[in-house]
């Protein structure tokens, strides 16, 4: 083994890990971490605090209070101290857009409800900062002010800003080289020295009074006069403002919060006429976004029946409130797009027979053949009269159609006339969408086109249009869900639509579509409150339709709103024993278990009372597993208890009149408690259905709890699908994340 060299023997072979271990052992008790250091003399030197112990951070506010800044009195003191008169609080009265406040008149409220109501009714507290303009966040240099200041200023041109002409510049360089190369009397005669031709260069101008003796005061005065000569009065303001995307500090004054509205659309329903008139027809409107697969508005119910047809339902319908007689509505669309459809659904009085049998007379009889088919029409009217007298409070699905909203808007906006008349049909020859101008022009222009860009989705500046919907699609009993509707709407946009091959129901529905005025008269909010400028309460109103935005809208709540929407979706009684085929669901909002505890908080639809205690879904004839398409709107009480709940009662309706057979037979019960752990209970539910009436105190429990002694459909499995959606500025809603 070779001997180590002398210098290598003196090198320490201690590795770094051993050095760290030795140092940590010596300094584990850091003097900075000792408790009560230099206070108690008996503390041992080896008393340590673990390095992993959390040390409380310094409270900056307490430190500043206990250690005030020592500021000497002087001229700069005001720049350091906070101005005592900077902030001024001014109270501004809150503007209420309705004649009556939306706040409920309830004596006892929960503290959080009372605080929310106070925040929606108290005056605005506006904080005015007197010296805000002196801060770094205020920038008075707007673009207009910049242009105003730059007027009359000479344009500064520097040598570096001048872009030389390529040809002239190259010629000058070549000439300079030729002249330099011809000179041979330079000290060295080299190429490098010949470039700097001192003989051909011009002398610089002499500086006058350069060597004169001038006092410093005089020099300062001359420099000061030269700086003031032709000096702009706002020199530093000429500097361009900082980029808006990268400001150092931005303290903009916020606007006064106000209720959010999207682009507003006014829809007027003028008339609805079929080839034959034998019974009342009930209609509703709603907006759907096909791309988002979402319903983006609540339903608007309207009644265009004649007084004769309305008279058939008098035994079942209470006197109509003026708020339920609206035939025009204002829709709000925050995110307009080419995928928005206006969907129209029709219902009729329940009668014996499926939808196809009930719709057959509307497809085969024509108005021109009324005299020829007089006896058949009289028989149909007699049957309709009997069903209205017996089953007048029940409905059944009938027909539907849809209007591609943006096509109509873009077409109306491109016309040169002040107004346009558009006909929409589903005929085989005319195509899905056709347009007819109210003029002498011959021919039709297809509305199949869709335009792109923000201008095509502008709902504020298009010309009013009158639409005539000529055909409706027969409603399919097994395709009533929203998923089926989205498929139909997507199919309508295709050139070879499957729906065009279906046999339509001929009708004429006339609708006016126009931008909504800024302050419409005789307008009602979604809570049926009168908006200001409502001179006469007896005039037929216009309804504001609540929007369900396709995407989130982040604005603060400024008004009291407490609504609940119930959407029964489907029921599966295939495994239930007994007769249950013509099924309807009665929905009630209860504050107790007794049948008399139903609250009159369910909004009426059309030509009925303003509020009611119950609502029924439409009946699909002879279907044990029906789908539903109802929207039931509920006005929630401000204060909820554990006994508030939604009660669903399922009935079998007997369409045939038989002796000793009741009109409706209860076949099931289920419910949803409104509160869960103090929070409003909403979302998607799949509920089991009980065959018996719920026991006492059932409302505080969930139907998923197996109550003893109760019989359930299909062994207590979930058979009833329902969705509950709240639109409330009182009750918070859980965030729904999509992963």
MARMIBA-554692 format. One record per residue (C-alpha): x, y, z. Coordinates in steps of 0.2 Angstrom, whole numbers, plus 5000, padded with zeros to 4 digits. Layout:
% residues N
XYZ/...
//
This chain:
% residues 739
500050005000/500750174995/501250295008/500150445010/500950615006/501350735020/499950865015/498650725014/498950665031/498350835038/496750835029/495250795040/494150645035/492650695045/491050695033/489850835032/488450725041/489550715057/489850895057/488050935056/487650815070/489050885081/488451065078/486651025082/487050945098/488051095104/486751225099/485051135101/484651245115/484651405105/484651565116/483251635105/482051495109/482351495128/480851545138/480951695150/482751725145/483851835157/482351845169/482551695180/484351665184/484151495190/483751425172/485051295167/486051325152/485451155145/483551205146/482951205128/481451225118/481151095104/481451165087/479751105081/478751205093/477651335084/478151515088/476751645088/476951775075/477051955080/475352045081/475752195070/474252295076/474652275094/476452315091/476052475082/474852525096/476152485110/477552565100/476952725092/478052805078/479052945085/478653075072/479453245075/478353395072/478753475055/478253505037/478253315033/477153265048/475553265037/476353145025/476553015038/475053025049/473252975043/472153125039/470753135052/469553205039/469853085025/468352975027/466553035027/465052915028/463452965019/461852875020/460852865003/459052805003/458852634994/457852634978/456352504978/455752464961/454152394967/452652484974/452652364989/454152294998/454552114995/454952085014/453751965022/452652025037/453151895049/453351935068/454551805072/456051765062/457751685064/459251795067/460051765051/458451795041/458151965051/459952015047/459751975028/458152075027/458952225036/460352215023/459052225009/458052365016/459252485025/459952635017/461552625007/463052675018/464252765005/466052795011/466752945003/468652975003/469153155003/470953124998/470652974986/471353074972/473053094980/473252914982/474252804970/472652704965/471952864957/472452894939/471753054932/472553034915/471252964905/471452944886/470353094882/471353204894/472953144886/472453194869/471853364875/473553394883/474553344868/473653474857/474853604851/476453514857/477853514844/478353334838/479953284845/481053194832/482653114837/484053044826/483752864833/481852884828/482352924810/482352774799/483652804785/483252764767/484052604762/484652664745/485252834749/486152774765/487052634755/487552764742/488252884755/489252744763/490052694746/490452874742/491252894759/492352744756/492852794739/493352964745/494252894760/495252774749/495852914738/496653004752/498452954754/499153094765/498553024781/499952994795/499952804791/499052794775/498052644782/496252594778/495752624796/496452794797/495752854780/493952834787/494152974799/494553114786/494853264797/495153374783/493453354776/492553364793/491753534798/492253614815/490953614829/490153784834/491153874847/490253894864/490154074868/490754134886/491453964889/492954034899/492054184906/491954194925/490054184930/489454174948/488554014952/486954104956/486854184939/487054004931/485653934942/484554084937/484954054918/484553874919/482953904929/482354024915/482853904901/481853764910/480353874911/480353934893/479053844883/478753724897/477053624898/476053664913/475653484916/477353404911/477253244921/475453214916/476053194898/476753024903/475652884897/474552804910/475052624916/474352474908/472652424915/473152244916/474752284926/474252414939/475252434955/473652474964/471952504959/470652574971/469152604960/467552674967/466252534966/464452564959/462952554970/462352364969/460752334959/459752184954/460452084940/459552074923/460252004907/459652054890/457752074891/456552004878/454652044877/453551904871/451751944868/450551794865/449151854853/448051714848/447951524848/446751444835/446551264830/445551194815/444151144828/443751224844/442951094856/443851114872/445051234882/446951214878/448251274891/449951344885/451651384893/453251454887/455051434893/456851454887/458051314885/459851304881/460251154870/462151164872/462151184891/460651064892/459851174904/458151264906/458651444908/456951514913/455451474923/453851434915/452651574909/450851504909/449551594898/447751564893/447051614875/445451524877/443751604872/442551644886/441451494880/442851374882/443351444899/441551424905/441751234904/442851234918/441951354930/441451204942/443351164945/444151334944/444051474956/443851654951/445351704941/446551834949/447151974938/448951924940/448551754932/447851834916/449451894909/449751864890/451451944889/453051914898/454851984899/456251854898/458051894904/459451804895/461251834903/462151724890/461251734874/461851614861/461351514845/460751374856/459351454864/457551394860/455851454865/454851304869/452951304869/451951164878/450151134877/448951034888/447150994888/445850924900/446150734905/444950624895/444850434892/446150384879/447950404876/448750564868/448750494850/446850464851/446450634859/447550724846/446750624831/445250744828/446450894828/447450814814/445950754803/444650884804/444851054795/443951214798/443351224780/442451054782/441451114798/439751104789/440150934782/440750864798/439450954809/438750794818/440450724822/441050894829/439450904840/439850734847/441650784851/441050944859/439750844869/441150724875/442350864879/440950944889/440750784899/442550764903/442750954908/441250934920/442050774928/443950794926/444050974924/445450994937/446550864929/447750894914/448550784901/450050824889/449450874872/450750954860/452351054859/453351154847/454951264848/455651424840/457451444837/457551614845/459251684838/458751644820/457151744822/458151884830/459451894817/458251884803/457152024810/458652124813/459252114795/457552164787/457352344781/455552354787/455152424804/454252254808/454152084800/452951944800/453751764801/452851604799/453551444807/452951274801/453451094801/452851054784/453850934772/453951054758/454251214767/455551144778/455851164797/455951354797/455251474784/454951664783/453551764775/453651944774/452052054775/452352134758/452252104739/453852004739/453651824732/454651684739/455351634755/457051644763/457651504773/458051534792/459151384793/460651494793/461551534809/462751684811/464251694822/464851844833/464151944846/463052044835/461951894830/461651864849/461152044853/459352054860/459252244862/459252314845/458252194833/456652244825/455052174832/454452024824/452651934823/452851744823/451451634817/451751454823/450751344811/451151164817/451351074833/452150904837/451050784846/451750744863/452350564866/451850494882/453550404885/454550554879/454150694892/455850714900/457050854898/458250734890/457050694877/456650874873/458550914871/458650774858/457150844849/457851024849/459550964843/458650874829/457651024824/459251114819/459750974806/459250994788/458550814788/457550824804/456650674810/455250784817/454850844799/454250664794/452950664809/451150704806/450850884814/449450954823/448851104813/448651264823/448951454822/449951534837/450351714835/451751784845/452551954845/454451964850/455352124853/456652204864/455952244881/455752424885/456752494899/455352544911/453752444905/452052484913/450952364922/452352244926/452452104939/453952034947/454251844948/453451864966/451951954958/452352124965/451952274955/453352364948/453252554949/452352644935/450752534938/449352664936/447852544936/447752374945/446352314934/447452314918/448052144911/449852134918/451552084910/452551954920/454351964923/455051784921/456451734932/458051684924/459051524928/460751574920/461651444910/463151484919/463551564936/463251754938/464251834952/463251984959/462752024976/460951994982/460052164984/458252114986/457251984996/456851824986/456351664993/455651544980/455651354978/455451254962/454851074963/455050964947/454250794948/455250694935/454750504935/453850374944/454050184943/452450084949/452849934938/453049824954/451649894963/450149774966/448349844962/447649964949/448750114947/448850174929/448150354927/449350424940/449450604946/450450684960/449750804972/451050924979/450851014995/451951125006/451551085024/451951155041/451351005051/450650835048/448750875049/447950885032/447351065037/449151115038/449451135019/450051315016/449251425002/451051464995/450951374978/450851494963/449451484952/449651454933/448451544922/446551594924/446551534942/446851594960/448451684964/449051554976/448351384981/448751244993/449051104981/449551074963/449350924952/450450844938/449750804921/449150624919/449850504906/448350384902/448650204907/450450214911/451150134927/452850224925/452450394919/453650544916/453150714922/453650884915/452851004928/453651154937/452851194953/453351364960/453251384979/453351544990/454451495004/454051565022/455451675029/455551565044/455651375042/455551245056/455851055056/454051025053/453951115036/454050985022/453450945004/452050805004/451850704988/450250604987/449950494972/448250464965/447450344952/446150444943/444650354936/444250414919/442750304916/441250354927/440750194936/439550164951/440450154968/442050204960/442850364967/443550494956/445350484963/446050344974/447650374984/449050244980/450550314988/451450444999/453150515001/453850675008/455450785009/455850885025/456351055021/457751075033/459250965036/460451015050/459751195049/460051215030/458751215016/458651035008/458751044989/459450944975/458950774966/458050644976/457550464972/456250434986/455350274991/453450274991/452350215006/450750125003/449950195019/449750365026/451350425035/451250405054/451250555067/452850655068/453450595051/453950765044/455550765055/456150605047/456750565030/455750435020/457350335018/457150295036/456250125038/454850165049/454050015058/452449945053/452350035036/452149955019/453250025005/453150004986/454549884979/455249844996/455650025001/456650054985/456750224977/455450234964/455050424963/456250544956/456050734959/457150884959/457051034971/457851194967/457951354978/458151534972/458351614988/459351764995/458951705013/459551525012/461251475006/461451334994/462851204993/464051224979/463951094966/465651054959/465950964943/467550854942/
//
